[in-house]
Amino acid sequence: MLTALSLAACPAPSEDTDVGVEAGSDDEVGESTTDSRAEASSDTEASTEGETSSDTDTGTDTETSSDTETSTEGDAGTETETGGGPACGDGVVEGDEACDDGNTLPGDGCGPNCMVSGTALWEVFVSGENPGPDSFREIAVDQLGHVAVVGYQHPDVRWYGRFDGSSGDMLWGEVWPGQQAAMWDVGANSGELIALAISAGTPIDSARLVTFDGDGVMGWQHTLPMDSAFTSVVLTPEDDVIVGGHVEDVFHLRRYDSEGNLEWIGPEMGDSAFDLALRPDGSIVAATVGSPPRVVSISAQGEHEWTAAPLEWISYYAELTADEGGRAYVVGYEGSPAHAAVVALDTDGSVLWTWVDEEEGQGWGIVSTGQGLLAGGERFGRVQSSGWLGWFDLDGELTHEQLIAHPDFPDFQVSVRDLERSPDGYGVLGGVHYQPDEAGDMWLRKFEL
């Protein structure tokens, strides 16, 4: 089934909000600012052949269009059933099951839904009007399974939106006004709040935290003064927002409640926070940019707990995550030529294991699968670059690996930029498909673990 949608840009968020409170100011605690816009209306026509088109008129003079294609490559996964139906994990291939290896573990070639690991349920390609590659930079999956995204449409056009997690249909999408903002990260949890970490200016000189509701209507926001940047944001189960970055090149961490009231400002660590991950106990791990780069642990109250020793094989951090046991995992790359690397840290910051890819490539995204780890990125080849996914067990053993190519254009270059786990037990990746010397597409895929 192939679905084509035409998307018009929604009204740009107002720039009237001024929250230029100095970092650490007591005046900001308990305050929030709100800016909202009217919701866009849309007319949708559906044919009996499964094609849908959606035209959105936002009522603004400035309009940016994106073409979105959604394709389904795999059948929906079969869950374990009672009453005589197929039972995934019993070792017998029945009904719609593509495989059944006698368990429901991810990453061993046959996934938890008895589909071959890596099988796509749906994928989406979003094209901007500008030439050059378009790419999703970061994604976040909320408790409803919907996917919030940030990306760019080359050159220098920033884009953000939200997709239905069950079908891949775009719920809304917008172009950020101006060409100077850098959208670093997106966070989502309950589905009622979406947060963006943004840095603006030329050169980048101010940090901005902006929130939206599930329909894309702007809510509260905060801006830090000059010489600051936000590069990562996570949401707690209560929709509290934790955002990290730097102020004058010093590590900076803030926590706001769901209404935008400042709860605390974290310790000054001497390095810029690059990425954050939330542990089950509410504490935070942060990858810092410095010489050398390090990983630090911050309590749920904003207090420093430990700093890990410099990590061997990681010269550039791309992303980190935390699993159900509180262990932290970092993916990135090292060396020239680059080789993707993964490092696992115990709850006290000690190194559990390290894995380095033998092939040239870069690691970009990483996520806990519940029973192991999934890492992704791109591999460099003589003719093309391929997206790759690697499944690891808790001991760092690579249990399954898959290279990804464009389903219709094998000579396209592919890069997996971010990975998340969906609450219904599948994986979601965001990245880019592009062909040399031609425009590329922002790319989103939901797949079997």
The 8 nearest C-alpha neighbors of each residue, nearest first, counted from 0:
[[1, 70, 71, 49, 2, 50, 69, 48],
 [0, 2, 70, 69, 50, 68, 3, 49],
 [1, 3, 50, 69, 68, 51, 4, 0],
 [2, 4, 68, 67, 52, 51, 50, 1],
 [5, 3, 52, 67, 53, 66, 6, 2],
 [4, 6, 66, 54, 53, 65, 52, 64],
 [7, 5, 64, 65, 54, 55, 4, 8],
 [8, 6, 64, 63, 55, 62, 9, 56],
 [7, 9, 63, 173, 62, 174, 64, 10],
 [8, 10, 57, 173, 11, 39, 7, 172],
 [11, 9, 59, 57, 12, 8, 36, 58],
 [10, 12, 176, 9, 13, 175, 174, 173],
 [13, 11, 10, 14, 36, 217, 35, 176],
 [12, 14, 15, 11, 34, 16, 35, 36],
 [13, 15, 16, 12, 17, 34, 11, 176],
 [16, 14, 13, 17, 34, 12, 18, 33],
 [17, 15, 14, 18, 34, 32, 13, 33],
 [18, 16, 19, 15, 222, 14, 221, 32],
 [17, 19, 222, 221, 20, 16, 32, 223],
 [18, 20, 222, 223, 17, 224, 21, 221],
 [21, 19, 18, 223, 22, 27, 24, 224],
 [20, 22, 24, 224, 23, 19, 223, 27],
 [21, 23, 24, 223, 20, 224, 246, 264],
 [22, 24, 21, 25, 264, 27, 20, 263],
 [25, 23, 26, 21, 22, 27, 20, 28],
 [24, 26, 27, 28, 23, 29, 22, 21],
 [27, 25, 24, 28, 20, 30, 29, 23],
 [26, 28, 25, 30, 24, 29, 20, 261],
 [29, 27, 261, 25, 30, 26, 260, 262],
 [28, 30, 260, 261, 27, 31, 262, 259],
 [31, 29, 260, 27, 28, 259, 32, 261],
 [32, 30, 259, 260, 219, 33, 29, 258],
 [31, 33, 219, 220, 34, 16, 30, 18],
 [32, 34, 219, 218, 35, 220, 31, 16],
 [33, 35, 218, 217, 219, 16, 13, 32],
 [36, 34, 217, 216, 218, 33, 37, 12],
 [37, 35, 216, 38, 217, 12, 34, 10],
 [36, 38, 39, 35, 216, 10, 57, 9],
 [37, 39, 36, 40, 216, 214, 215, 57],
 [40, 38, 57, 37, 9, 41, 56, 55],
 [39, 41, 55, 56, 38, 57, 42, 54],
 [42, 40, 55, 54, 43, 56, 39, 53],
 [41, 43, 54, 53, 55, 44, 40, 56],
 [42, 44, 53, 52, 41, 45, 54, 51],
 [43, 45, 52, 51, 53, 42, 46, 50],
 [46, 44, 51, 50, 43, 52, 47, 49],
 [47, 45, 48, 50, 49, 51, 44, 52],
 [46, 48, 49, 45, 50, 51, 44, 0],
 [49, 47, 46, 50, 45, 0, 51, 1],
 [48, 50, 47, 46, 0, 51, 2, 45],
 [51, 49, 2, 46, 48, 45, 1, 3],
 [52, 50, 45, 2, 44, 3, 46, 49],
 [51, 53, 4, 44, 3, 43, 5, 54],
 [52, 54, 43, 4, 5, 42, 55, 51],
 [55, 53, 5, 42, 41, 6, 56, 43],
 [54, 56, 41, 7, 40, 6, 57, 53],
 [57, 55, 58, 40, 41, 7, 54, 39],
 [58, 56, 39, 9, 59, 10, 55, 40],
 [57, 59, 56, 60, 10, 39, 9, 61],
 [58, 60, 61, 57, 10, 62, 9, 56],
 [61, 59, 62, 58, 57, 10, 63, 8],
 [62, 60, 59, 63, 8, 10, 58, 11],
 [63, 61, 8, 7, 60, 64, 59, 9],
 [62, 64, 8, 7, 65, 61, 174, 128],
 [63, 65, 7, 6, 8, 62, 5, 128],
 [64, 66, 127, 6, 126, 5, 125, 67],
 [67, 65, 126, 5, 125, 4, 6, 68],
 [66, 68, 125, 4, 124, 3, 65, 123],
 [69, 67, 3, 124, 123, 2, 70, 1],
 [68, 70, 123, 2, 122, 1, 167, 67],
 [71, 69, 1, 121, 122, 0, 72, 68],
 [70, 72, 121, 120, 73, 0, 122, 69],
 [73, 71, 119, 120, 121, 70, 74, 118],
 [74, 72, 120, 119, 71, 118, 75, 121],
 [73, 75, 76, 120, 72, 71, 95, 114],
 [76, 74, 120, 73, 77, 112, 114, 95],
 [77, 75, 112, 74, 78, 114, 113, 96],
 [76, 78, 112, 113, 96, 75, 79, 95],
 [77, 79, 112, 80, 87, 76, 86, 113],
 [78, 80, 86, 87, 77, 85, 81, 88],
 [81, 79, 86, 84, 78, 85, 82, 83],
 [82, 80, 83, 84, 79, 86, 85, 78],
 [81, 83, 84, 80, 85, 86, 79, 78],
 [82, 84, 81, 85, 80, 86, 79, 93],
 [85, 83, 82, 80, 81, 86, 94, 93],
 [84, 86, 93, 94, 80, 87, 83, 79],
 [87, 85, 79, 80, 89, 88, 84, 78],
 [88, 86, 79, 89, 113, 78, 99, 85],
 [87, 89, 102, 101, 103, 90, 99, 86],
 [88, 90, 101, 91, 87, 86, 102, 99],
 [101, 91, 89, 99, 100, 88, 92, 102],
 [90, 92, 89, 99, 93, 101, 100, 88],
 [93, 91, 99, 98, 96, 90, 97, 94],
 [94, 92, 85, 96, 91, 95, 86, 97],
 [93, 95, 96, 85, 92, 84, 97, 77],
 [96, 94, 97, 93, 77, 74, 85, 76],
 [95, 97, 113, 98, 94, 93, 92, 114],
 [96, 98, 114, 113, 95, 115, 92, 99],
 [99, 97, 113, 96, 92, 114, 109, 100],
 [100, 98, 90, 92, 113, 101, 88, 91],
 [101, 99, 90, 102, 88, 109, 98, 89],
 [90, 100, 102, 88, 89, 99, 103, 91],
 [103, 101, 88, 104, 100, 89, 90, 99],
 [102, 104, 111, 88, 110, 105, 112, 87],
 [103, 105, 111, 102, 110, 106, 107, 370],
 [106, 104, 110, 448, 111, 107, 103, 368],
 [105, 107, 390, 399, 108, 448, 116, 110],
 [108, 106, 399, 109, 398, 105, 104, 110],
 [107, 109, 116, 106, 115, 399, 110, 105],
 [110, 108, 115, 116, 107, 114, 113, 98],
 [109, 111, 105, 116, 448, 113, 112, 114],
 [110, 112, 103, 104, 113, 105, 448, 109],
 [113, 111, 76, 77, 110, 114, 78, 87],
 [114, 112, 98, 110, 96, 99, 111, 87],
 [113, 115, 97, 110, 112, 109, 98, 116],
 [114, 116, 109, 118, 108, 110, 117, 98],
 [117, 115, 108, 110, 448, 447, 109, 118],
 [116, 118, 447, 446, 448, 115, 119, 401],
 [119, 117, 447, 446, 116, 115, 73, 120],
 [120, 118, 446, 73, 72, 121, 445, 117],
 [121, 119, 73, 446, 445, 71, 72, 75],
 [122, 120, 71, 119, 70, 445, 444, 72],
 [123, 121, 444, 443, 70, 69, 445, 71],
 [122, 124, 69, 443, 68, 442, 444, 167],
 [123, 125, 442, 68, 67, 441, 440, 126],
 [126, 124, 67, 441, 440, 66, 65, 442],
 [127, 125, 440, 66, 65, 441, 67, 124],
 [126, 128, 65, 129, 152, 125, 133, 64],
 [129, 127, 130, 126, 64, 65, 63, 152],
 [128, 130, 127, 153, 152, 131, 154, 438],
 [131, 129, 438, 153, 128, 132, 437, 154],
 [130, 132, 438, 153, 439, 437, 129, 133],
 [133, 131, 439, 438, 433, 153, 440, 134],
 [134, 132, 152, 440, 441, 439, 153, 151],
 [135, 133, 441, 431, 150, 151, 430, 136],
 [134, 136, 150, 430, 441, 429, 149, 137],
 [135, 137, 150, 149, 416, 134, 430, 417],
 [138, 136, 149, 417, 184, 148, 135, 185],
 [137, 139, 148, 147, 185, 417, 429, 149],
 [140, 138, 147, 186, 146, 187, 185, 148],
 [141, 139, 146, 145, 144, 421, 147, 187],
 [140, 142, 188, 187, 144, 143, 190, 145],
 [141, 143, 189, 144, 188, 422, 190, 140],
 [144, 142, 141, 145, 190, 189, 422, 164],
 [143, 145, 164, 141, 142, 421, 140, 422],
 [146, 144, 164, 163, 143, 140, 141, 162],
 [145, 147, 140, 162, 161, 139, 164, 148],
 [148, 146, 161, 139, 138, 160, 140, 162],
 [149, 147, 138, 160, 159, 137, 161, 146],
 [150, 148, 159, 137, 136, 158, 135, 185],
 [151, 149, 135, 136, 158, 134, 157, 159],
 [150, 152, 157, 158, 156, 134, 133, 153],
 [153, 151, 133, 156, 127, 154, 157, 129],
 [154, 152, 155, 131, 133, 129, 132, 156],
 [153, 155, 156, 152, 129, 131, 130, 151],
 [154, 156, 178, 153, 157, 152, 151, 179],
 [157, 155, 152, 151, 178, 154, 153, 158],
 [158, 156, 151, 175, 174, 150, 152, 155],
 [157, 159, 174, 150, 151, 173, 149, 175],
 [160, 158, 149, 148, 173, 172, 150, 174],
 [159, 161, 172, 148, 171, 147, 173, 149],
 [160, 162, 147, 146, 170, 171, 148, 169],
 [163, 161, 169, 146, 170, 168, 145, 167],
 [164, 162, 145, 167, 168, 165, 166, 169],
 [163, 165, 145, 144, 167, 166, 146, 162],
 [164, 166, 163, 167, 144, 145, 168, 121],
 [165, 167, 168, 163, 164, 121, 162, 69],
 [166, 168, 163, 164, 162, 165, 121, 169],
 [169, 167, 163, 166, 162, 170, 69, 164],
 [168, 170, 162, 171, 161, 163, 167, 172],
 [171, 169, 162, 161, 168, 163, 172, 160],
 [172, 170, 160, 169, 161, 215, 173, 162],
 [171, 173, 160, 159, 161, 8, 170, 174],
 [172, 174, 8, 159, 9, 158, 160, 175],
 [173, 175, 158, 157, 8, 176, 159, 156],
 [174, 176, 157, 158, 173, 177, 11, 156],
 [177, 175, 11, 174, 178, 12, 157, 156],
 [178, 176, 179, 175, 180, 156, 157, 155],
 [177, 179, 155, 156, 180, 176, 157, 175],
 [178, 180, 200, 199, 177, 201, 181, 155],
 [181, 179, 199, 198, 178, 182, 200, 197],
 [180, 182, 198, 197, 183, 199, 179, 157],
 [183, 181, 197, 184, 196, 180, 198, 149],
 [182, 184, 230, 196, 197, 181, 231, 185],
 [183, 185, 196, 231, 137, 195, 182, 232],
 [186, 184, 195, 194, 139, 232, 138, 196],
 [185, 187, 233, 194, 139, 232, 193, 234],
 [188, 186, 193, 141, 139, 234, 192, 140],
 [187, 189, 141, 190, 142, 234, 238, 236],
 [190, 188, 142, 191, 141, 187, 238, 192],
 [189, 191, 141, 188, 192, 213, 143, 142],
 [192, 190, 213, 212, 189, 193, 188, 187],
 [191, 193, 212, 190, 211, 213, 187, 194],
 [192, 194, 187, 211, 210, 186, 212, 195],
 [195, 193, 210, 186, 185, 209, 211, 187],
 [194, 196, 185, 209, 208, 184, 197, 210],
 [195, 197, 208, 184, 229, 183, 230, 231],
 [198, 196, 182, 207, 181, 183, 229, 206],
 [197, 199, 206, 181, 228, 205, 180, 207],
 [200, 198, 180, 203, 205, 179, 181, 204],
 [199, 201, 203, 202, 204, 179, 180, 205],
 [202, 200, 203, 179, 204, 199, 180, 205],
 [201, 203, 200, 204, 199, 179, 205, 226],
 [204, 202, 200, 201, 199, 198, 205, 228],
 [203, 205, 226, 225, 200, 227, 202, 199],
 [204, 206, 227, 225, 199, 228, 198, 224],
 [207, 205, 228, 198, 229, 223, 227, 222],
 [206, 208, 222, 197, 221, 198, 196, 223],
 [207, 209, 196, 221, 220, 195, 197, 222],
 [210, 208, 220, 195, 194, 207, 219, 221],
 [211, 209, 194, 218, 193, 219, 217, 220],
 [212, 210, 217, 193, 218, 216, 215, 192],
 [211, 213, 192, 191, 215, 214, 216, 193],
 [212, 214, 191, 215, 190, 192, 211, 193],
 [215, 213, 212, 216, 171, 211, 38, 170],
 [214, 216, 211, 212, 213, 217, 171, 160],
 [217, 215, 211, 212, 214, 35, 36, 218],
 [216, 218, 211, 35, 210, 34, 215, 36],
 [219, 217, 211, 33, 210, 34, 35, 216],
 [220, 218, 33, 32, 210, 259, 31, 34],
 [219, 221, 209, 208, 210, 32, 218, 33],
 [220, 222, 208, 18, 207, 209, 223, 219],
 [223, 221, 207, 18, 19, 206, 208, 224],
 [222, 224, 206, 19, 205, 20, 207, 21],
 [225, 223, 205, 19, 21, 227, 226, 222],
 [224, 226, 205, 204, 227, 223, 206, 246],
 [227, 225, 204, 247, 205, 246, 224, 228],
 [228, 226, 246, 205, 206, 245, 225, 204],
 [227, 229, 206, 198, 244, 245, 205, 230],
 [230, 228, 244, 206, 196, 243, 197, 231],
 [229, 231, 183, 244, 273, 196, 243, 184],
 [232, 230, 274, 184, 243, 242, 275, 196],
 [231, 233, 242, 241, 186, 196, 184, 185],
 [234, 232, 186, 241, 240, 242, 235, 275],
 [235, 233, 240, 238, 239, 186, 187, 188],
 [234, 236, 238, 239, 237, 240, 233, 188],
 [237, 235, 238, 188, 234, 189, 239, 281],
 [236, 238, 235, 239, 257, 234, 189, 256],
 [239, 237, 235, 257, 234, 236, 240, 188],
 [238, 240, 256, 257, 235, 237, 234, 255],
 [241, 239, 234, 255, 254, 233, 238, 256],
 [242, 240, 254, 233, 253, 232, 234, 255],
 [243, 241, 232, 253, 231, 252, 240, 254],
 [244, 242, 252, 231, 229, 272, 251, 230],
 [245, 243, 229, 272, 230, 251, 228, 271],
 [244, 246, 251, 250, 271, 249, 248, 227],
 [245, 247, 227, 249, 248, 226, 251, 228],
 [246, 248, 226, 249, 227, 245, 225, 250],
 [247, 249, 245, 246, 271, 270, 250, 227],
 [250, 248, 269, 245, 270, 246, 271, 247],
 [251, 249, 271, 245, 270, 268, 272, 267],
 [252, 250, 245, 244, 243, 246, 249, 267],
 [251, 253, 243, 265, 264, 242, 244, 250],
 [254, 252, 264, 242, 241, 263, 265, 243],
 [253, 255, 241, 262, 263, 240, 261, 242],
 [256, 254, 261, 240, 260, 262, 259, 239],
 [255, 257, 239, 260, 259, 258, 240, 261],
 [256, 258, 239, 238, 259, 255, 240, 237],
 [259, 257, 256, 260, 31, 219, 255, 239],
 [258, 260, 31, 255, 256, 257, 219, 261],
 [261, 259, 29, 30, 255, 256, 31, 258],
 [260, 262, 255, 28, 29, 263, 254, 259],
 [263, 261, 255, 254, 260, 256, 28, 264],
 [264, 262, 254, 261, 253, 265, 301, 255],
 [263, 265, 253, 252, 23, 254, 301, 266],
 [264, 266, 301, 252, 253, 302, 263, 251],
 [265, 267, 268, 302, 303, 264, 301, 251],
 [268, 266, 250, 269, 251, 249, 265, 270],
 [269, 267, 250, 270, 266, 249, 251, 271],
 [268, 270, 249, 250, 267, 271, 248, 289],
 [271, 269, 250, 249, 289, 268, 288, 287],
 [270, 272, 250, 245, 288, 287, 249, 244],
 [273, 271, 287, 244, 250, 243, 286, 274],
 [272, 274, 287, 286, 230, 288, 244, 271],
 [275, 273, 231, 286, 285, 272, 318, 319],
 [276, 274, 285, 284, 231, 286, 283, 232],
 [277, 275, 320, 284, 283, 321, 319, 285],
 [276, 278, 283, 282, 281, 321, 284, 279],
 [277, 279, 325, 281, 282, 280, 321, 283],
 [278, 280, 281, 323, 325, 277, 282, 324],
 [281, 279, 278, 282, 299, 325, 277, 283],
 [282, 280, 299, 278, 279, 277, 283, 298],
 [283, 281, 299, 298, 278, 280, 297, 277],
 [284, 282, 277, 297, 276, 296, 278, 298],
 [283, 285, 296, 276, 295, 275, 297, 277],
 [286, 284, 275, 295, 294, 274, 287, 272],
 [287, 285, 294, 274, 273, 293, 272, 295],
 [288, 286, 272, 273, 293, 271, 292, 270],
 [289, 287, 292, 271, 270, 273, 272, 286],
 [288, 290, 292, 291, 270, 287, 271, 293],
 [291, 289, 292, 288, 293, 270, 309, 287],
 [290, 292, 289, 309, 293, 288, 314, 310],
 [293, 291, 289, 288, 290, 287, 309, 294],
 [292, 294, 287, 309, 286, 307, 291, 295],
 [293, 295, 286, 307, 285, 306, 287, 284],
 [296, 294, 306, 285, 284, 305, 307, 293],
 [295, 297, 284, 304, 305, 283, 303, 306],
 [298, 296, 303, 283, 302, 304, 301, 282],
 [299, 297, 282, 302, 301, 300, 283, 303],
 [298, 300, 282, 281, 301, 297, 283, 302],
 [301, 299, 298, 302, 263, 297, 282, 265],
 [300, 302, 265, 298, 299, 297, 263, 264],
 [303, 301, 298, 297, 300, 304, 265, 266],
 [302, 304, 297, 305, 296, 298, 266, 301],
 [305, 303, 296, 297, 302, 298, 306, 295],
 [306, 304, 296, 295, 303, 307, 348, 347],
 [305, 307, 295, 294, 296, 308, 348, 293],
 [308, 306, 348, 294, 295, 293, 309, 305],
 [307, 309, 310, 306, 293, 348, 349, 294],
 [310, 308, 293, 291, 307, 292, 311, 294],
 [311, 309, 313, 308, 312, 293, 342, 292],
 [310, 312, 313, 309, 314, 353, 342, 333],
 [313, 311, 333, 314, 310, 340, 332, 355],
 [312, 314, 333, 315, 332, 311, 310, 331],
 [313, 315, 333, 332, 312, 316, 334, 292],
 [316, 314, 331, 313, 332, 333, 317, 292],
 [317, 315, 331, 318, 330, 313, 314, 332],
 [316, 318, 331, 363, 330, 315, 362, 364],
 [319, 317, 330, 364, 316, 329, 274, 363],
 [318, 320, 329, 328, 330, 276, 365, 274],
 [319, 321, 276, 328, 327, 366, 365, 329],
 [322, 320, 327, 326, 325, 278, 276, 328],
 [321, 323, 325, 324, 367, 326, 327, 320],
 [324, 322, 325, 279, 321, 369, 278, 326],
 [323, 325, 322, 326, 279, 321, 346, 278],
 [324, 326, 278, 322, 323, 321, 346, 327],
 [327, 325, 345, 346, 321, 322, 324, 344],
 [328, 326, 321, 344, 320, 343, 325, 345],
 [329, 327, 343, 319, 320, 342, 344, 321],
 [328, 330, 319, 342, 341, 318, 343, 331],
 [331, 329, 341, 318, 362, 340, 317, 319],
 [332, 330, 316, 362, 317, 315, 340, 339],
 [331, 333, 339, 340, 338, 361, 313, 315],
 [334, 332, 314, 313, 337, 312, 338, 315],
 [333, 335, 337, 336, 338, 332, 314, 312],
 [336, 334, 337, 333, 338, 359, 332, 360],
 [335, 337, 334, 359, 338, 333, 360, 332],
 [338, 336, 335, 334, 333, 360, 359, 332],
 [337, 339, 359, 360, 332, 333, 356, 361],
 [340, 338, 332, 361, 362, 356, 360, 331],
 [339, 341, 355, 332, 331, 354, 330, 356],
 [340, 342, 330, 354, 329, 353, 355, 331],
 [341, 343, 353, 329, 328, 352, 354, 330],
 [344, 342, 328, 351, 352, 350, 327, 353],
 [345, 343, 350, 327, 348, 351, 349, 326],
 [344, 346, 326, 348, 349, 347, 351, 350],
 [345, 347, 326, 348, 325, 344, 327, 349],
 [348, 346, 345, 349, 305, 344, 307, 326],
 [349, 347, 307, 345, 344, 346, 350, 306],
 [348, 350, 345, 344, 347, 351, 307, 346],
 [351, 349, 344, 352, 343, 345, 348, 342],
 [352, 350, 343, 344, 345, 349, 353, 342],
 [353, 351, 343, 350, 342, 395, 354, 394],
 [352, 354, 342, 341, 343, 355, 395, 351],
 [353, 355, 341, 340, 342, 356, 352, 395],
 [356, 354, 340, 339, 357, 341, 338, 353],
 [357, 355, 339, 358, 338, 340, 354, 359],
 [356, 358, 355, 359, 338, 339, 360, 354],
 [359, 357, 356, 360, 338, 378, 379, 339],
 [360, 358, 338, 379, 337, 378, 336, 357],
 [361, 359, 378, 338, 379, 377, 339, 337],
 [360, 362, 339, 332, 377, 376, 338, 337],
 [361, 363, 376, 339, 331, 330, 375, 332],
 [364, 362, 376, 416, 317, 375, 417, 331],
 [363, 365, 417, 418, 375, 416, 374, 318],
 [364, 366, 374, 373, 418, 330, 375, 319],
 [367, 365, 373, 419, 320, 372, 418, 368],
 [366, 368, 372, 322, 369, 371, 373, 321],
 [369, 367, 371, 372, 370, 366, 373, 420],
 [368, 370, 367, 371, 322, 323, 372, 105],
 [371, 369, 368, 392, 104, 393, 372, 105],
 [372, 370, 392, 393, 368, 391, 369, 367],
 [371, 373, 367, 391, 368, 390, 366, 392],
 [372, 374, 390, 366, 365, 389, 367, 391],
 [375, 373, 365, 389, 364, 388, 372, 366],
 [376, 374, 388, 364, 387, 415, 362, 363],
 [375, 377, 362, 415, 363, 361, 387, 414],
 [376, 378, 386, 414, 360, 385, 361, 387],
 [379, 377, 360, 385, 384, 359, 386, 380],
 [378, 380, 384, 360, 359, 377, 383, 385],
 [381, 379, 383, 384, 382, 378, 385, 359],
 [380, 382, 383, 379, 384, 378, 359, 385],
 [383, 381, 380, 384, 410, 379, 412, 385],
 [384, 382, 380, 412, 381, 385, 410, 379],
 [383, 385, 379, 412, 380, 378, 413, 377],
 [386, 384, 413, 378, 377, 403, 412, 404],
 [385, 387, 377, 414, 413, 403, 415, 402],
 [388, 386, 402, 375, 401, 377, 376, 403],
 [389, 387, 375, 401, 400, 374, 402, 390],
 [388, 390, 400, 374, 373, 399, 375, 401],
 [389, 391, 373, 106, 399, 398, 372, 397],
 [392, 390, 397, 372, 396, 398, 395, 371],
 [391, 393, 371, 394, 396, 395, 372, 398],
 [392, 394, 371, 395, 391, 370, 372, 396],
 [395, 393, 392, 396, 352, 391, 351, 371],
 [396, 394, 392, 391, 393, 352, 397, 354],
 [395, 397, 391, 392, 394, 398, 393, 390],
 [396, 398, 391, 390, 399, 395, 389, 392],
 [399, 397, 391, 390, 107, 396, 106, 392],
 [400, 398, 390, 106, 107, 397, 389, 108],
 [401, 399, 389, 388, 390, 402, 398, 387],
 [400, 402, 388, 387, 403, 389, 399, 117],
 [401, 403, 387, 386, 385, 388, 404, 400],
 [404, 402, 386, 387, 385, 401, 405, 413],
 [403, 405, 409, 406, 385, 413, 386, 402],
 [404, 406, 408, 409, 407, 411, 403, 432],
 [407, 405, 408, 404, 409, 403, 72, 411],
 [406, 408, 405, 409, 404, 411, 410, 432],
 [407, 409, 405, 410, 411, 406, 404, 434],
 [410, 408, 405, 411, 404, 407, 406, 412],
 [409, 411, 408, 412, 383, 434, 405, 404],
 [412, 410, 434, 433, 409, 408, 405, 432],
 [413, 411, 384, 433, 383, 432, 434, 385],
 [412, 414, 432, 386, 385, 431, 384, 411],
 [413, 415, 386, 377, 431, 430, 376, 416],
 [414, 416, 376, 430, 386, 375, 417, 429],
 [417, 415, 430, 363, 364, 429, 136, 376],
 [418, 416, 364, 429, 137, 428, 415, 363],
 [419, 417, 428, 364, 365, 427, 366, 429],
 [418, 420, 427, 366, 426, 428, 421, 140],
 [419, 421, 426, 427, 425, 422, 368, 366],
 [420, 422, 425, 423, 424, 144, 426, 140],
 [423, 421, 424, 144, 142, 420, 425, 143],
 [424, 422, 421, 425, 144, 420, 426, 143],
 [425, 423, 422, 421, 420, 426, 111, 448],
 [426, 424, 447, 421, 448, 446, 423, 420],
 [425, 427, 420, 446, 445, 421, 448, 419],
 [428, 426, 445, 419, 444, 418, 420, 446],
 [429, 427, 418, 444, 417, 443, 419, 445],
 [430, 428, 443, 417, 135, 442, 416, 415],
 [431, 429, 416, 415, 135, 442, 414, 134],
 [430, 432, 134, 441, 442, 414, 440, 413],
 [433, 431, 413, 440, 439, 412, 411, 442],
 [432, 434, 439, 412, 411, 132, 440, 431],
 [433, 435, 411, 437, 412, 439, 436, 438],
 [436, 434, 437, 433, 411, 412, 438, 439],
 [437, 435, 434, 438, 131, 433, 132, 439],
 [438, 436, 434, 435, 131, 439, 433, 130],
 [439, 437, 131, 132, 130, 433, 434, 440],
 [440, 438, 433, 132, 133, 432, 131, 434],
 [441, 439, 133, 126, 432, 125, 124, 431],
 [440, 442, 134, 125, 431, 133, 135, 124],
 [441, 443, 124, 431, 430, 429, 123, 440],
 [442, 444, 429, 123, 122, 428, 430, 124],
 [443, 445, 122, 428, 427, 121, 446, 123],
 [446, 444, 427, 120, 121, 426, 119, 122],
 [445, 447, 119, 426, 118, 120, 117, 425],
 [448, 446, 117, 116, 425, 118, 110, 426],
 [447, 105, 110, 116, 425, 426, 106, 117]]
